[in-house]
Amino acid sequence: MVKCIQCSKVFHVIGDALSEQVDTTVLLQRAARSIVEQFDLKACHFRLLSRDLRTLDDVASFGLSEAFLEKGPVDAERSVSEALSGEAVMVLDCVSDPRVQYPEAFEAEGAASMLTVPLEGRGQVIGVMRLFTAERREFSGVEVEFFKVVALFCTSAIIDSMFHQILTRVTQAIRTTLDLQEVLDSIVRVVCEDLRSRGCAIHLVDETSPVLEVRASYGLNKSFVDRLAESFSEQVAADVLDGNTVAINDAGTDDRVLFPGLMSGEGVASVLLIPLVSRGRVIGVLSIYTHKKYLFSDHEKQLMAAIGEQCSLAIDNAKMFDALKQRYENLVDEFQMWFEHSQSNPQRGPDA
């Protein structure tokens, strides 16, 4: 039977990790260890869906050997399809159950039973928490419900950690170069990979007109990217250019999306548009596209706004560097022209 003191200790460990703003892996490693120790389990393993939703990536664990963790890729559709639909799945015999992808590895590891709990937040399953026992064991309904709560808490912690991690990585990425295109490419890659989203793009406002031009993208097909500028209503463009974050929860039914078929064809369910503001003026838009419907919380929007501020700063710095570089190159060219001219037309001395 689950005891309150055990619950509180697990939540305390996760809360401490959140307050320290450690990265996702460290947070989950601490959570896995606490869960195993508090509930006398053999092991705990966290896997997150890959960005293409095809496999489950190993992120953190406690109590499992390296050989087991390296047994091979886990097919999200085969071994945990029930869990990915939002249901907790109990496997009493890991060696004989056909839902287990690597029964030999489970037998060698000494894992008898396994409970797989979805990591689900605001309608989107991002991975699974798997609990292993050394002896055959069936978890009670109360225990399963408790672990669902633990998984929910872990999911919130994972997502929060992801957003903070993005902010750190974006800051690091923009410090490595002052080339504008390299900066933009780094930002969209980091945001897309860390959020495990369908794709990410950056639009910049044309200097001569209020037109948004896609300057960088990651994870999206070119045919889709080429039509992004015309994919949203004038109201969406006006809101973003006024400095407001715009969230579209369902790109297939929202009237603000002009081409819902384009979105569904690209596998896009939700969209978040973050204005990039510099000196009180919107200079571009950072857009994020998710695989499944996702309701961004106000806190997440605030974190993305902070990321947008870093992006704006990076873009400003890169543009200033480009301007200085151009001025320097112009000066060098002018000096070279003057020097060549002076050599070809030397001044005549007084005795000439």
N, C-alpha and C positions, 0 to 999 in steps of 0.2 A: 504494500500500500504506500502511495506517495505521501510523504510528510511535508508539512508547510516549511519546516526548517530546511529541508533539502531544496525545495523550490526557491526559497529566498536566497540561498547560497549561490545557486546557479545564476539568478537574476543579478545578484550583487557583482559577480565576476564579469558578466557582460556589461553591466552599467559602468564598472571601473574602466573597462577597456574603451568604452565609448567616450568617457570623460577625458581619457588620455589621447583620443583621436588617433589610435594605432591603425595600421592598414588592415584590410579585410582579412588577410590570411592570419595575422597575429590574433585578431579578435576571435576568429573561429577556432583557432588552436586552443585558446584559453577556454572557450565555451565547451569544446569537445572534452577537454580534460576534466573540467568541473562536472559535466554530465556523467561521465564514466565513473568518477570517484564517488559522486553523491548517490548514484543509483546502482552501484555494484554491477556494472556492465563489463563486457569484454572490451568493447571499443565503440567509438563514435566517429562517423565520417561525414564530412560536408562535401557535396559536389554541386557545382553550379552549371547551368546550361551554357553550352558554347554559344557564341554569337550567332551561329547559323541554326541553332536549336536542334542540332542533329546528335550531339553527344553530351555527356556529362563530364565536366572537367574536375579533376581532383583539386581541391582548394586547401583543405585542412583536415587533420584527423588526430586521434589519440588512441593508442592501443593496437594499431595495425602495423604489420611488418612492411618493409620496403618492397619485398617480393610480391606481396598481395597488392600493394598500391600500383605496382608496375605491371600488373597482369595483362593489361591491354585496354583499349578504349571502351568505354561503356556506352552502348547504343541506347539513347534516350527512349526510342520507340519500343525496344524489346524488353528491357529489364524493369523499367519503372513507369510504364505508360499509365498505369492506374494512379500512381502518385502524382504524375504530372497533370492529371485531370483534377487534382485537388483532394484526393482521397488518401488516407493513411493505409498502408498495405502491410499485412502481417504474413511473414513466411516462416512457418514452423520448422521446416526441414530444408536448409539451404542446399543440401547435396542432391535431393531428389526433386525439388520443385522446378517445373519447367520454366518458370519466370526468371530464374537465376541464370545469368549469362555465362558465368565461369564456375560451375559447381566444384570442379577439381581444386580450384584455388581456395574456395571456402572450406573444403574438407582439410586441405593442407594447413590452413590458417587456424583451424579449430573453431570455426564460427558455426554454431548449431542453428540458431534462429536469428531472424532479422526483422526489425520494424523500420519501414521507410515512410517518412513523414514529409509532405511537400513543404517547401519554403515558398510561401505565397503571401503577396502583399498587394492590396488594391486590385484584385482580379487577375494578377499575373504571377504564374509560378516561375521562379527564377532558378530553382534547383531542388535538392532533397537533402534531408538529414537522415542518416541511416544509423540505427542502433543495433549492435551485435551482442549476442549472449554466448557464453561458452557451453551452456547446457540448453537443451530443448526447453523453450519457455513460451507461453502465450501471455502477452500483456493484457491486463484487465482493461475494461472500458474506461475506467477512471484514469489509469496510467496513460492510455492512448490519448485521451482528452488533454491531460497535462502536457504531454510531449508536443501536442499540437500548439498549445500556448507557448511552450519553449521555442518551437519552430517559428511561430509568429513573431516573437520577440527577437529571435535571431535574424529573421528576414528584415525587420525594421533596422536592426543594427547594421546588417550587411549593406543595405541601400544607403543608409546615412554615411557609413564608412566609404562607400564607393564615391559619393559626391565629394566628400572631403579629400579623398585620394586624387580625384580628378583635379581639384583645385591645386593641390601640391604638384602633381605631375605637369599640369599646364604651366605653372610658374617655373618649374625646372626646364621644361621644353623651350620656353621663350627666351631663356637666358643663354641657350646654346648657340643661337644665331640671330643675326639682325637682318637676314634676307627675308623679305616680306612673304614670298611664296613658301619658303621653308617653314616659316612661323605658322602660316595658315594650315599647311599640310600636317604639321605636328599637332596642332590643336584638334582638328577633326578626327585624327587617328586616335589620340588619347581619349577624347570624349566618347567616341564610338566603342572602343575596346573596353574601357573601364565600366561603361554602363551596359555593355553587351547589347547594344541597341542594333536596329536594322541598319541604320546609317546616320551620317551627320554631314552637314554642309555649312559653308560660310558664304553669305552674300555680302558684297560691299556696294555702297551707294556710288554711282557714277559721279565723278567730280563735276560734270557739266549739267547733269540732270538728275532728278530724284528717282533714278532707275536702279533696281537691284540686280547686280550681276554676280552669278555664282563664280567664286574664285577658287574654292577648294571643296572637295567632298571625299567621303570615305565610306565604303560599303554599299554604295548605290550605283546602279547601272547608268551609263552615260546618257542613254535615251531618256531616262527618268530625270536626271539632273538637268538636261537641256530644256525641260519643260517646267521646271520648278518655279521660275519667275512668274509664269502665267497660271499657276495651279490654284492660287488663292484669290478670294474676292478682294475688291478694292477696299472694303472695310478692314480686312485683315492687314493689308499693306498700310493703311492709314493708322491703325492702332499701333502697329510695330514701329512705324516711323515717328509716332508721337512718344515713343519710349516705353510702351507697355508690353509686357510679356503676354503672349497669346498661346493658350493651350487648346488643342483640338483632341478631344478624347476618342471620338469615333470618326476617322477620316472617310469612312464609307457612307455615312448618313448626314454629316454636318453640312449645312447649306453653304458654309464659308469655303468649302472645298469645291472647286469648279469642275474637277475631273476625278471623281471618286474611283472610276475604273482604273485610272492611272495609278492611284494609291494601292488599290487591291492587287493590281498586276505586279507591283513591286514588292508586295508583302508588307505594306505599311498599314498599321492600325491606328496609331496615335501620333500626334505631332506637337512639338513644343518649339515655339519661336521666341528667341531671346534677343532683344535689341542690343546692339553694341554702341555704347554712348561715349563720345569724347568731347570734352569741353561743352557739355550741354547740347550737343548735336549728335543725332544718330548717324553713324558712319557705316553701319552694316547690320546683319542679322545672323545669329548662330541658330541653326535649326537642327532638331533631333527627331528621328523617326524610329518608332518602336515596332516590334514584331506583333505584339498583342496589345489590346486596349489597356491603357495605363493612365490612371488618374493621378497626375502630379500633385503632391501636397504643396501647401503654401511654403513650408520649410524648404522643400526641394527646389521650388521656384526661386526662393531667396538665394540658395546655394548656387543655382545656375546663373542668377544675376551677378553674383560675386565672380563666377568664372567668366561671365561676359565682360566684367570690368577688367579682369586680367587680359582678356583677349584684346579689348580696346587699347589698353596700355601697350601691349605688344605690337599691335598694328601701328599705333602712333610712332613708337620707337623705330620700327622698321621703315616707315615712310620718311621719318626725319633722317635716318641713316642713308636711305636711297637719295634724298635730296642733297645731303652733304657730299655723298659719293659723286653725284652728278656734277655738283659745283666744282669739286676737286678735279674731276676729269676734264671739265670745261677749262679750268685754269691751266691744267697741264697742256691741253691742246693749244690754248692761246699762247702760252709761253713757247711751245714748240714752234708755232707759226712765226712768232716774233723772232725767235732765235734763227730759224732758217732764213727769214727775210733779212735779218741783220748780217748774216754770213754771206748772202748773195749780193748785198748792197752795202759794203763797208764804207764808213765815213772817211772822206779824204782828209789827210792831215794838213797842217798849215803850210808845209813846204811843197805840197803837191802843185 
